[in-house]
Amino acid sequence: MKKIKQEKGAATLFVIIAMLFFSMYLGAMYILTANTEHAQAEEIEVIKKTYEQGVNNIDDVYETLVSRGTSN
Protein backbone atom coordinates (compact mmCIF):
# COMPACT_ATOMS: atom_id res chain seq x y z
CA MET A 1 0.00 0.00 0.00
CA LYS A 2 2.93 2.31 0.65
CA LYS A 3 4.19 2.05 -2.94
CA ILE A 4 0.84 3.10 -4.37
CA LYS A 5 0.90 6.38 -2.45
CA GLN A 6 4.46 7.11 -3.63
CA GLU A 7 3.52 6.35 -7.21
CA LYS A 8 0.58 8.78 -7.08
CA GLY A 9 2.93 11.56 -6.09
CA ALA A 10 5.32 10.64 -8.89
CA ALA A 11 2.49 10.60 -11.43
CA THR A 12 1.31 14.01 -10.26
CA LEU A 13 4.82 15.41 -10.57
CA PHE A 14 5.13 13.94 -14.06
CA VAL A 15 1.82 15.51 -15.14
CA ILE A 16 2.81 18.92 -13.76
CA ILE A 17 6.18 18.82 -15.51
CA ALA A 18 4.57 17.67 -18.77
CA MET A 19 2.04 20.52 -18.58
CA LEU A 20 4.85 23.00 -17.92
CA PHE A 21 6.81 21.87 -20.96
CA PHE A 22 3.68 21.88 -23.12
CA SER A 23 2.86 25.43 -21.99
CA MET A 24 6.40 26.55 -22.74
CA TYR A 25 6.19 24.97 -26.20
CA LEU A 26 2.92 26.74 -26.97
CA GLY A 27 4.33 30.05 -25.75
CA ALA A 28 7.43 29.66 -27.91
CA MET A 29 5.33 28.85 -30.98
CA TYR A 30 3.17 31.92 -30.36
CA ILE A 31 6.21 34.18 -30.03
CA LEU A 32 7.78 32.71 -33.18
CA THR A 33 4.58 33.24 -35.16
CA ALA A 34 4.16 36.79 -33.87
CA ASN A 35 7.75 37.68 -34.78
CA THR A 36 7.34 36.24 -38.26
CA GLU A 37 4.17 38.22 -38.87
CA HIS A 38 5.85 41.39 -37.59
CA ALA A 39 8.84 40.89 -39.91
CA GLN A 40 6.53 40.32 -42.88
CA ALA A 41 4.57 43.47 -42.06
CA GLU A 42 7.80 45.49 -41.93
CA GLU A 43 8.92 44.07 -45.27
CA ILE A 44 5.57 44.90 -46.86
CA GLU A 45 5.83 48.45 -45.50
CA VAL A 46 9.30 48.87 -47.05
CA ILE A 47 8.04 47.59 -50.41
CA LYS A 48 5.02 49.90 -50.20
CA LYS A 49 7.17 52.96 -49.43
CA THR A 50 9.57 52.09 -52.24
CA TYR A 51 6.73 51.69 -54.73
CA GLU A 52 5.08 54.93 -53.62
CA GLN A 53 8.25 56.92 -54.38
CA GLY A 54 7.19 57.10 -57.99
CA VAL A 55 8.96 54.05 -59.28
CA ASN A 56 6.87 52.74 -62.15
CA ASN A 57 8.97 49.81 -63.29
CA ILE A 58 8.95 46.65 -61.17
CA ASP A 59 12.62 46.03 -62.02
CA ASP A 60 13.51 49.38 -60.45
CA VAL A 61 11.58 48.40 -57.30
CA TYR A 62 13.50 45.11 -57.14
CA GLU A 63 16.86 46.83 -57.59
CA THR A 64 16.03 49.37 -54.88
CA LEU A 65 15.03 46.62 -52.44
CA VAL A 66 18.14 44.59 -53.20
CA SER A 67 20.39 47.60 -52.69
CA ARG A 68 18.68 48.37 -49.36
CA GLY A 69 18.98 44.74 -48.28
CA THR A 70 22.70 44.63 -48.92
CA SER A 71 23.37 47.94 -47.16
CA ASN A 72 21.70 46.82 -43.89
N, C-alpha and C positions, 0 to 999 in steps of 0.2 A: 504494500500500500504506500510505502514511503517513496518508491520510485515513481509512482504515478503522479504524485504531487510535484516532484522535481521536474518531471517531463512537462507538466502543464506550464510551469514557469519558463522553461526553455522554449516551448512553442510560442508563448506570448512574446518573449524577447525576439524570436525569429520573425514573427509577424510585424512587430514594431519596426525592426530594422529593415525588413522588406518594404514596408510602407514608406519609410524614410527615403530609401534609395529610389523608389518609384516616384515619389514627390520631387526629388532632386532631378530626376530624368525629365519629368514633365516641365519643370521650371527651366531647365537648360534648353529644351526644345522650343519653348515659348520665346526665350531670349534670342535664340538663334534665328527664329522666324521673324521676330520683330526687327532685328538688326538687318536682315536681308531685305525686308520691305523698305526700311529706312534708306538703305544704300541705293535701292532701285529708284526710290522717289527722288533722291538727290541727283542721280544720273539723268533721270527724265527732265528734271529742272534745268540741268546744264544744257541738255540737247535743246530744250525749248528756248532758253535764252540765246543760244547760238543761232538757232533758226530765226528768231525774231530780230536779229541784228541786220536783217535785210539780205541775207544770203539766199539766193534763189536756186542755186544749183546744189543738188544733194552731194555731189563730189566735194564741193567746197565745205559743206557741213562736216563731212567725214574727215577731211584734212584738218580742219580746225579742231575737231575733237581729238584726233590722234596727236596733234601738236600739243594740246593741253595735257593729254594723258602722259606724254613723255616728259613734260616739264615738271610735273608734280612729283 
